[in-house]
Amino acid sequence: MLNKTAILNKVVLPMLASPVIAFLFSFIFISLVLRLFLRFSTNKINPYFRKLQIVSSLFFSINHGANDGQKVVGILTALLIQEGLLLTFSPPLWVIILVQLTIAIGTLFGGWKIVKTVAKKITHLRPYQGFCAETGAAIVLYVSSVMGFPVSTTHAISGSIMGVGATRRTSAVHWKVARGIVIAWFLTMPLSAILSAGVYYLITLL
């Protein structure tokens, strides 16, 4: 029998809290960066941060796989155990590779609308802001992975981008777009639960 308290503490609450934490962390992080480079113009520091974004993007991508990818790996491994194809909860290498390839292909062919929304519609990102947003979200994902909390990479990076945008001025963030994203955050889990329960019910009938 599933422990409802454990589900609430390790799944539901971290999923809801992660974008808020990412927002606050990135807001503080970029504020420190701005204070550190207060005497330099953005035209001087942006070329350096443009190069640093390669590192922050790599860090973010690794933690994307470490968190988002492993959720599906865990589900597939549990199914393999249930079917008697595995004796211990040790994910096979082919499952890990298959999941990572599937995520990459899905992003390549079906994720561009999300990429454009995150990259362009929430706020206009300059290189130093992009670096801070990616680094902030990556740290949140890393800590979540270490603690065993399955959170959403998209939620984390969206919260981070809102956080770095808010340091410029309140109007720098397109709050209408942000509101739609936040509504989607709260609807994702209950709608997914309802749909999966409906599919399970139909399968049991058949």
N, C-alpha and C positions, 0 to 999 in steps of 0.2 A: 504494500500500500504506500502511495506517495506521501511524503511528509509535506504538508501544505505550508508549514512555517519555513521549511528549508527552501521551497520553491519561491516563496515571497521574498526571503532574505537574499537568496543567491541568484535569482533570475529576474523577478518583476521589479524590485526596488533598484538594483543596479542598472537595469535597462532604462528606467525612468530618470534615474539620477545622473547617468553618465553624460548626457548633453549639457545639463546644468553645470556639472563639475568642469566639463571641458570649456564651457563659456567663461566661468570664473577664473580657471587656471590660465587660459590664454589671455584673458583681459589683464591679469596681473603680470604674466610673462612679458607681453608686449610693452606694458608700462615700464617694466624694468629695462627692456632693450632701448626704449625711447629715452629713458633717463640716462642710460649709459652712453648713448650717441647723441646727446642733446646738442653738442657743439658742432655737429656735422650736419650738412644738408642732406636731404633724402637723395638728391642726385649723385652725391658722392658715395653713399653707403649702399644704394640699391644694386650697383654692379656686383658688389661682394656678396650681398644676400641672394642675388640671382644664382650665383654659383653654389652658395650654401643650400639653396633649395633642392639641389640634386641630392645632397646628403639627407635633408629632412624628408624628402619624398621617399628615399630608400628606407629610412627608419620607419616612416608611416606605413609603407607597403608591407614591410616585414611583419609589423604588428597587426596589420589587416589580416594577413594569412594566419598569424598566431591566434587570433580571436575568432573572426568570422568563419574562416575555413574549417577550424576544428569543431565547430558546432555540427556541421554536416558529417564530418568524419566520425564524431561520436555517435550520431544517429545511425549511420550505416554500420558501424562496428556493433552496436547493440542489436541490430537486425540480423547480422551474421551470426552472433551468439545465439539469438533466439531460434534461428533455423538450424543450429547445430554445426555450422561451418567453422566456428571458432570456439575454443574451449576457455580462453581467457580474454579479458578486455585489453587486447594489445592490437591496435589498428594496423592492418597490413600496409606495406608501402604502396601497393597499387591503389588502395583506397585513397590515401593521402594525395598521390599524384593525380588521380582521376578528379578528385574534388577541386584541386588547385587549377587544373586545366579547364574544368567546367566554369569556375568563377571567372577565369581570364577570358574565356570565349563569350560568356554572358556579358561581361563588361564591354568587350570589343563590339559585339553586335547589337546589344540591347540596352546599354547603360548610358548612352550619350546624352539623353535628355537630363538624366540625373547629374551627369558631369557638368553640363552647361548651367544647370540651376545652381549647383554648389559653387562653381567657379566664377559665374558672371552675375547671377540675378540677386544673390543675397547682398553683396556689396562689391565695390570695385577694389580688388586686391593689388597692392604693390608688392614687389619682391620681399621686402622686410616683413610685411604682414603675412604673406604666404608662408614664409619660413616659420614665423611664430605660430601660425594656425596649424601647420603640419606637425611641428614639434610638440605643441601642446596636446593635440589629439593623439599623437603617437604615444606620448607618456601616459595618458589616460588609458589607452588600449593596453599598453604594456602592464601597468599596475592591475588592470582588470583581469588580464590573462594569468598573471602570477597568482592572483587571489582566486582564480577559477570562476570569475563572473563572465557569463556570455552577454556581451553588449553589442550594440550596432555601430559599425565603423562609420556609416553615413550619418547617424545621429551625432557621433562624437565630433566629426569634422565640421558638420553644420553648426554645432554649438560653438566650436572654436572660431570659425569664421565670423559668426555673429559677435563673439567676444572681441576679436581684434578690430572689427569694424566699429564697434561701439566706442573704442578709445578715441577715434577721430572726432566724431560728433554723433549725436543720436540719429540724425537724419541720414547718416552715411549708410545705415542698414536699411534695406527695403523691408520694412516690418510687415507689409502685406504678404510678401513671399515667405518671410519668417513665420508668420502666423499660420500659413497653410502647412508649413513643414511641422510645426509644433502639433497642430491638429492631427496630422498624419502619424506622429509619434504615438499619440494616445489611442488612435484607432487601430494601429497595426496589430497589437497583441490580441485584443478581444475579437477582431474580425478574423484573424488567422485561426484562433481557437474555435470559433463558430464554424468556419469553413471546413477545418480539419475534422471536427466532430461530425459534420454533415456527411463528409466523404466516408468516414469510418462507418457511419450508420448505414449508408447505401451499400457498402461492401459487405457488411454483415448480413444484410437482407439477401444479397445475391449468393 
